[in-house]
Amino acid sequence: MQVLKTNNKIQMKKLNLLIALLICSLGVYSQTPANTIVVDRNGTGHFRTIQQAIDSVRAFNPAGTVTILIKNGFYKEKLEIPTHVCNVRFIGEDKEKTIINYDDHANINHMGTFRTYTLKVSGNDIVMENLTIENSAAQLGQAVALHVEGDRITFRNCRFLGNQDTIYTGKENARQYFENCYIEGTTDFIFGPSTAWFEGCQIFCKRNSYITAASTPIQVPYGYIFNNCTITLADSVSMYLGRPWRAYAMTLFMNCHLPKGIKPIGWDNWRNKENEKTARYMEYNNRGEGAGTSQRAPWAKILTPKEAKEFTIENVLKGYDGWDPRK
């Protein structure tokens, strides 16, 4: 009889534990606001992978903005947000601990640069906050961490880790806004034809090379604008601010800290003298040991205060719809 009572107690404890676990599990969903999806590698959310959450979002969702909350974890995923997934906010729990990682590079099976991404964003009206997006491939070729083609895309408080070609802004007339982000790389690690504003970002250069390689089309007035950013270099590194991937590349550094190690000439013509006639390279009101302009390339422009007034977030990103990512 005593053995039977003991067994009953053990079974009762197991049942109570199971009920408690079920209640906790249901609690995740019952307490989650409408249009909110939780991702957790440990299985406490709606999905264990970010791609599953993306795939669950209704095409051109008529219900409004969807929020995907991503709990801390290491997400080994090659992600794609397709064109029909729009109006989504991706919010990480902690940018240092919510890590999206993949490790493709251009020389794997002749992949080429543009398929190496860890994250590709094709949908419009996407916001990403508190995330690390990393391509951890060895330095064996181009390796994109972020490939972004969507319009009205915002990144706040994110980290982008890679080597060559870390961020590819891949579509002309598309607009992106980076605020308080950390971006690192080696060669041409911010490149492409989009219009992108970088506000208060830290740019870390890991090897002698070029920070930007804009390919702004001739008919697009704005390419890359770095405002209030801090450029830092690894020991003994020497960098150009940019070189033109295409002839009408547009890049402006203003109100930025440029350290010793920025080459006095500032800009490179990518071995093509003709690019000096068309590239739109500008600087304004920078500081630091690398900010001196007396030896800058004569074809780069040092803006006057009056000319600099044109370059505001409102003017650069407004497009046809008056987009302001701060609102």
Buried (B, 14 or more C-beta within 10 A) or exposed (E): EEEEEEEEEEEEEEEEEEEEEEEEEEEBEEEBEEBBBBBBBEEBBBBBBBBBBBEEBEEEBEEEEBBBBBBBBEBBBBBBBBEEBBBBBBBBBBBEEBBBBBBBBBBBEEBEBBBBBBBBBBBBBBBBBBBBBBBBBEEEBBBBBBBBBBBBBBBBBBBBBBBBBBBBBBBBEBBBBBBBBBBBBBBBBBBBBBBBBBBBBBBBBBBBBBBBBBBBBEEBEBBBBBBBBBBBBBEEBBBBBBBBBBBBBBBBBBBBBBBEBBBEBBBBBBEBEEBBEBBBBBBBBBEBEBBEEEEBBEBBBBBEEEEBEEBEBEEBBEBEEEBEBEE
